[in-house]
Amino acid sequence: MLDSLPETERWLTLSQAAQELGVHITTLRRWADNGDIPVMLTPGGHRRFAAADVARFSQERRRLQSRDFESTFADQALTQTRQEIVVQQDQAWISTFDDAARTRYRVLGRQLLGLTLQYLSDENGGEILAEAANIGRQYGEIGLQSSLPLTEALEASMFFRDMLMETALQLPENTRIRPDANVRLLRRVNKLLNTVQLAIAEVYDAGASDSLSRA
C-alpha cells in the first residue's frame, strides 16, 4: 500500500499524471488498465502514479514518436526524390555524369539521408556534421572529375536540399508533428546541408588553386 512505500517517492494523481504526459485522463486510465504504465491503487480505489514511472513513460513515448517521425520523413523524402529525378533527367548536372558517377551520387545521397535522420535525433551532432562535410567533399570530387562547373555541382546539391525541405514543409499536413518541432527540423536540415554545400565549394576552390599553381 502507499503507506509502506518510500517517503522519498513522489506520487501523482490520475489528473496530475495525465497533465504531465499531455493526454486526457481517459487515455491514461486506459494505459494503466492495459498495464502499459505502472499504477498503484489506494485503499479507496484511486489510481496513483510514481513520478519516476511517468517520466520514464514520457521519455519512451517521445523516443518512439521521434523514430516514427524520422521514418515518415525518410520515406516521403525518398519517394519525392525518385519522382523528381525522372523529371530532372535533362538537367546538365545529371546528363554530364557517366553511369559510374551517377551510381556514386546515388550512394552518397542515401548516406546523406541517413546522416540527416541521425542529425535530427542528435542534440549535438558535431560528428555528424563532420561526416556530412566529408560527403560534400566527395560530391565535389565527383563534380571535378566529371568536369562539372561549380554552379552545376551546387545545383545538384540544391536539388537534394529542395527535396528534403519540401518534405519537411509538407509533414505537418501528413503527420501530427507540432509546428515548433517542424521549425527545429527545418533549421537542422538547413544547417547540415549548408555544411555539405560549403564542403563542395571548398573542393572546387582547392582545385582552382592547384590549377593556378601549375600554370
Backbone torsions as a table, in degrees:
resi	resn	phi	psi	omega
1	MET	NA	170.8	-176.0
2	LEU	-61.5	-34.1	-176.2
3	ASP	-65.7	-25.1	-177.2
4	SER	-89.9	-2.7	-177.6
5	LEU	-85.7	156.4	-179.9
6	PRO	-56.5	136.4	-178.2
7	GLU	-69.0	-20.2	-178.5
8	THR	-73.7	-17.4	-179.3
9	GLU	-77.4	134.4	178.5
10	ARG	-97.0	130.7	-177.4
11	TRP	-112.2	145.0	-178.1
12	LEU	-118.4	145.2	173.9
13	THR	-74.7	172.9	178.9
14	LEU	-58.0	-46.5	-178.2
15	SER	-68.5	-37.8	178.5
16	GLN	-65.0	-44.2	179.8
17	ALA	-65.9	-39.5	178.4
18	ALA	-62.8	-39.2	178.3
19	GLN	-65.6	-39.7	177.9
20	GLU	-61.2	-37.8	-176.9
21	LEU	-87.8	-11.9	-179.8
22	GLY	72.0	34.5	179.7
23	VAL	-128.9	167.5	177.0
24	HIS	-74.9	152.2	-177.5
25	ILE	-62.5	-29.9	179.1
26	THR	-67.6	-33.8	177.8
27	THR	-66.4	-46.9	179.6
28	LEU	-64.9	-39.0	178.1
29	ARG	-60.4	-40.8	179.2
30	ARG	-66.3	-42.6	178.4
31	TRP	-60.4	-42.7	-179.5
32	ALA	-65.3	-44.2	-179.4
33	ASP	-65.6	-29.1	179.1
34	ASN	-84.4	-5.5	-179.4
35	GLY	82.5	13.4	-179.4
36	ASP	-73.0	-28.0	179.2
37	ILE	-136.0	137.0	-179.8
38	PRO	-61.5	141.8	-179.5
39	VAL	-143.6	148.3	177.3
40	MET	-119.5	137.3	177.3
41	LEU	-99.6	132.3	176.0
42	THR	-77.5	165.5	176.8
43	PRO	-54.1	-27.6	179.1
44	GLY	-86.1	1.3	177.8
45	GLY	86.4	14.4	178.9
46	HIS	-89.4	142.5	179.9
47	ARG	-80.3	137.5	174.4
48	ARG	-131.3	141.0	-176.6
49	PHE	-122.7	131.0	175.8
50	ALA	-67.5	132.7	-178.3
51	ALA	-57.7	-37.1	179.8
52	ALA	-64.6	-39.0	177.9
53	ASP	-65.8	-40.2	178.7
54	VAL	-63.3	-42.2	179.6
55	ALA	-64.0	-43.3	179.0
56	ARG	-64.1	-42.5	-179.5
57	PHE	-63.7	-41.5	179.2
58	SER	-63.5	-42.4	179.5
59	GLN	-63.6	-41.9	179.9
60	GLU	-66.1	-39.6	177.3
61	ARG	-62.3	-41.2	178.7
62	ARG	-64.4	-40.1	-179.7
63	ARG	-63.6	-44.6	-179.7
64	LEU	-67.0	-40.6	178.6
65	GLN	-64.2	-39.0	178.8
66	SER	-64.1	-42.9	179.9
67	ARG	-63.8	-43.0	178.6
68	ASP	-64.4	-40.3	179.9
69	PHE	-64.3	-45.0	-179.8
70	GLU	-63.8	-38.7	178.2
71	SER	-63.8	-43.0	177.9
72	THR	-62.4	-43.6	179.3
73	PHE	-60.4	-45.7	-178.7
74	ALA	-64.2	-45.2	-178.9
75	ASP	-61.2	-45.1	-177.9
76	GLN	-69.3	-38.0	179.6
77	ALA	-65.0	-42.9	179.1
78	LEU	-64.2	-44.5	-179.8
79	THR	-61.2	-45.9	-177.7
80	GLN	-67.0	-38.1	-179.8
81	THR	-65.6	-44.5	179.8
82	ARG	-61.9	-40.5	179.9
83	GLN	-66.7	-42.3	-175.8
84	GLU	-73.5	-32.4	-177.6
85	ILE	-63.3	-31.1	177.1
86	VAL	-66.3	-41.1	-179.5
87	VAL	-67.4	-31.3	-173.3
88	GLN	-91.7	11.2	-173.4
89	GLN	-56.5	-29.6	-176.6
90	ASP	-87.7	0.8	178.1
91	GLN	-67.0	143.9	-175.4
92	ALA	-58.7	-38.7	-176.3
93	TRP	-68.4	-20.7	176.2
94	ILE	-87.1	-46.8	-175.5
95	SER	-67.8	-22.5	179.8
96	THR	-70.7	-30.9	-175.7
97	PHE	-74.5	142.4	169.2
98	ASP	-85.7	179.1	-175.4
99	ASP	-60.3	-40.0	-179.0
100	ALA	-64.2	-42.0	-179.9
101	ALA	-67.0	-39.3	177.8
102	ARG	-62.8	-40.9	179.1
103	THR	-63.0	-44.5	178.3
104	ARG	-62.3	-39.7	179.0
105	TYR	-62.5	-42.6	179.6
106	ARG	-64.0	-41.9	178.9
107	VAL	-62.6	-45.3	179.0
108	LEU	-64.0	-35.9	178.5
109	GLY	-62.7	-42.5	177.9
110	ARG	-65.5	-40.1	178.6
111	GLN	-64.1	-40.5	-178.9
112	LEU	-67.2	-37.8	176.8
113	LEU	-63.6	-42.1	177.4
114	GLY	-61.7	-41.9	177.3
115	LEU	-63.8	-38.8	179.2
116	THR	-59.9	-43.9	179.4
117	LEU	-65.1	-39.9	176.9
118	GLN	-62.8	-41.9	-176.4
119	TYR	-65.9	-33.1	-179.9
120	LEU	-65.7	-28.1	-177.4
121	SER	-102.9	2.4	-178.7
122	ASP	-108.4	119.0	-176.6
123	GLU	-67.5	-27.5	-179.7
124	ASN	-98.6	-73.0	171.9
125	GLY	79.2	15.0	180.0
126	GLY	-59.9	-44.9	179.9
127	GLU	-66.6	-34.9	179.5
128	ILE	-66.6	-39.6	176.7
129	LEU	-63.5	-36.2	177.1
130	ALA	-64.4	-40.5	177.2
131	GLU	-66.4	-37.7	178.0
132	ALA	-63.7	-39.6	177.0
133	ALA	-62.5	-38.5	178.1
134	ASN	-63.5	-40.9	176.6
135	ILE	-63.7	-40.3	177.2
136	GLY	-59.4	-40.7	178.9
137	ARG	-65.2	-38.1	177.4
138	GLN	-66.3	-38.6	174.1
139	TYR	-58.2	-46.2	-179.5
140	GLY	-61.9	-40.4	179.4
141	GLU	-64.9	-40.1	177.5
142	ILE	-63.4	-42.4	179.1
143	GLY	-61.9	-44.6	179.2
144	LEU	-63.8	-44.8	-179.7
145	GLN	-63.8	-28.3	179.3
146	SER	-91.6	6.3	-178.5
147	SER	58.2	36.9	179.9
148	LEU	-87.1	125.5	177.1
149	PRO	-59.2	154.2	-178.9
150	LEU	-57.5	-40.6	-178.8
151	THR	-59.6	-39.0	-179.7
152	GLU	-76.5	-31.4	175.2
153	ALA	-64.2	-40.9	177.1
154	LEU	-70.1	-33.5	177.1
155	GLU	-62.1	-38.3	178.2
156	ALA	-63.6	-42.9	179.6
157	SER	-70.2	-32.1	178.6
158	MET	-69.3	-29.6	175.1
159	PHE	-59.3	-47.4	179.4
160	PHE	-65.0	-41.4	178.0
161	ARG	-59.2	-45.7	-178.4
162	ASP	-60.6	-40.0	-179.9
163	MET	-62.9	-44.2	-179.4
164	LEU	-67.7	-42.2	-177.9
165	MET	-68.3	-41.1	178.8
166	GLU	-64.6	-38.6	177.4
167	THR	-61.8	-45.0	-179.9
168	ALA	-63.1	-39.4	-179.6
169	LEU	-67.1	-29.6	-179.1
170	GLN	-84.1	-15.8	-174.8
171	LEU	-57.4	-42.5	-179.6
172	PRO	-58.8	-26.4	179.7
173	GLU	-76.3	-29.2	-172.8
174	ASN	-106.4	-11.3	-178.5
175	THR	-134.0	-178.5	179.0
176	ARG	-99.2	21.8	-178.6
177	ILE	-63.2	138.0	179.7
178	ARG	-75.2	150.2	-180.0
179	PRO	-56.2	-41.0	-179.0
180	ASP	-65.8	-34.4	177.6
181	ALA	-68.9	-35.2	179.7
182	ASN	-71.0	-35.3	176.0
183	VAL	-62.2	-43.3	177.7
184	ARG	-61.1	-42.5	179.7
185	LEU	-60.6	-47.2	-178.7
186	LEU	-60.8	-41.4	-179.5
187	ARG	-64.9	-41.6	-177.6
188	ARG	-73.1	-38.9	175.1
189	VAL	-60.7	-43.0	-179.5
190	ASN	-62.6	-43.0	-179.3
191	LYS	-64.8	-42.8	-179.6
192	LEU	-65.3	-43.2	-177.8
193	LEU	-74.3	-26.8	170.4
194	ASN	-60.8	-40.4	178.7
195	THR	-61.5	-42.0	179.4
196	VAL	-63.7	-46.7	-176.4
197	GLN	-68.0	-36.5	176.4
198	LEU	-64.8	-37.3	178.8
199	ALA	-66.5	-38.2	176.3
200	ILE	-60.7	-47.5	-179.1
201	ALA	-62.3	-37.4	179.4
202	GLU	-63.8	-39.2	178.1
203	VAL	-62.8	-42.9	179.1
204	TYR	-66.9	-38.9	177.0
205	ASP	-61.7	-43.4	179.2
206	ALA	-64.1	-38.7	178.6
207	GLY	-65.1	-39.4	178.4
208	ALA	-66.4	-39.4	178.7
209	SER	-64.0	-40.9	178.1
210	ASP	-63.2	-39.4	-179.4
211	SER	-65.1	-41.0	179.8
212	LEU	-66.8	-38.0	-178.7
213	SER	-69.3	-25.3	179.1
214	ARG	-88.1	-13.1	-176.6
215	ALA	-72.9	NA	NA
